[in-house]
């Protein structure tokens, strides 16, 4: 098995959760999301992010608006919807359960 492939798959598995968390803090531009994800070592490229944002929008979890820019073309800013907030809250509960379960399993290896 390839360690790097497994690590990439683990990061991809939480990508939607991370994106919804970022957007839930307030209106955000896609390149700012990319920057935050990259700085958190969740490697993602535009070719992955934009289709995911489109899928989340079509699912009713987020929406966007165009904002004119003084330094170029208009920018698309994303916000989370009420449905998205509910979805995110359920994901957070699942995440916390997974962290607790995983920690319990990992800690037995170290005892």
Secondary structure as a PSIPRED ss2 file (coil, helix, strand):
# PSIPRED VFORMAT (PSIPRED V4.0)

   1 X C   1.000  0.000  0.000
   2 X C   1.000  0.000  0.000
   3 X H   0.000  1.000  0.000
   4 X H   0.000  1.000  0.000
   5 X H   0.000  1.000  0.000
   6 X H   0.000  1.000  0.000
   7 X H   0.000  1.000  0.000
   8 X H   0.000  1.000  0.000
   9 X H   0.000  1.000  0.000
  10 X H   0.000  1.000  0.000
  11 X H   0.000  1.000  0.000
  12 X H   0.000  1.000  0.000
  13 X H   0.000  1.000  0.000
  14 X C   1.000  0.000  0.000
  15 X H   0.000  1.000  0.000
  16 X H   0.000  1.000  0.000
  17 X H   0.000  1.000  0.000
  18 X H   0.000  1.000  0.000
  19 X H   0.000  1.000  0.000
  20 X H   0.000  1.000  0.000
  21 X H   0.000  1.000  0.000
  22 X H   0.000  1.000  0.000
  23 X H   0.000  1.000  0.000
  24 X H   0.000  1.000  0.000
  25 X C   1.000  0.000  0.000
  26 X C   1.000  0.000  0.000
  27 X C   1.000  0.000  0.000
  28 X E   0.000  0.000  1.000
  29 X E   0.000  0.000  1.000
  30 X H   0.000  1.000  0.000
  31 X H   0.000  1.000  0.000
  32 X H   0.000  1.000  0.000
  33 X H   0.000  1.000  0.000
  34 X H   0.000  1.000  0.000
  35 X H   0.000  1.000  0.000
  36 X H   0.000  1.000  0.000
  37 X H   0.000  1.000  0.000
  38 X H   0.000  1.000  0.000
  39 X H   0.000  1.000  0.000
  40 X C   1.000  0.000  0.000
  41 X C   1.000  0.000  0.000
  42 X C   1.000  0.000  0.000
  43 X C   1.000  0.000  0.000
  44 X C   1.000  0.000  0.000
  45 X C   1.000  0.000  0.000
  46 X H   0.000  1.000  0.000
  47 X H   0.000  1.000  0.000
  48 X H   0.000  1.000  0.000
  49 X H   0.000  1.000  0.000
  50 X H   0.000  1.000  0.000
  51 X H   0.000  1.000  0.000
  52 X H   0.000  1.000  0.000
  53 X H   0.000  1.000  0.000
  54 X H   0.000  1.000  0.000
  55 X H   0.000  1.000  0.000
  56 X H   0.000  1.000  0.000
  57 X H   0.000  1.000  0.000
  58 X H   0.000  1.000  0.000
  59 X C   1.000  0.000  0.000
  60 X C   1.000  0.000  0.000
  61 X C   1.000  0.000  0.000
  62 X E   0.000  0.000  1.000
  63 X E   0.000  0.000  1.000
  64 X E   0.000  0.000  1.000
  65 X E   0.000  0.000  1.000
  66 X E   0.000  0.000  1.000
  67 X E   0.000  0.000  1.000
  68 X E   0.000  0.000  1.000
  69 X E   0.000  0.000  1.000
  70 X C   1.000  0.000  0.000
  71 X C   1.000  0.000  0.000
  72 X E   0.000  0.000  1.000
  73 X E   0.000  0.000  1.000
  74 X E   0.000  0.000  1.000
  75 X E   0.000  0.000  1.000
  76 X E   0.000  0.000  1.000
  77 X E   0.000  0.000  1.000
  78 X E   0.000  0.000  1.000
  79 X E   0.000  0.000  1.000
  80 X E   0.000  0.000  1.000
  81 X C   1.000  0.000  0.000
  82 X H   0.000  1.000  0.000
  83 X H   0.000  1.000  0.000
  84 X H   0.000  1.000  0.000
  85 X H   0.000  1.000  0.000
  86 X H   0.000  1.000  0.000
  87 X H   0.000  1.000  0.000
  88 X H   0.000  1.000  0.000
  89 X H   0.000  1.000  0.000
  90 X H   0.000  1.000  0.000
  91 X H   0.000  1.000  0.000
  92 X H   0.000  1.000  0.000
  93 X H   0.000  1.000  0.000
  94 X H   0.000  1.000  0.000
  95 X H   0.000  1.000  0.000
  96 X H   0.000  1.000  0.000
  97 X H   0.000  1.000  0.000
  98 X H   0.000  1.000  0.000
  99 X H   0.000  1.000  0.000
 100 X H   0.000  1.000  0.000
 101 X H   0.000  1.000  0.000
 102 X H   0.000  1.000  0.000
 103 X H   0.000  1.000  0.000
 104 X H   0.000  1.000  0.000
 105 X H   0.000  1.000  0.000
 106 X H   0.000  1.000  0.000
 107 X H   0.000  1.000  0.000
 108 X H   0.000  1.000  0.000
 109 X H   0.000  1.000  0.000
 110 X C   1.000  0.000  0.000
 111 X C   1.000  0.000  0.000
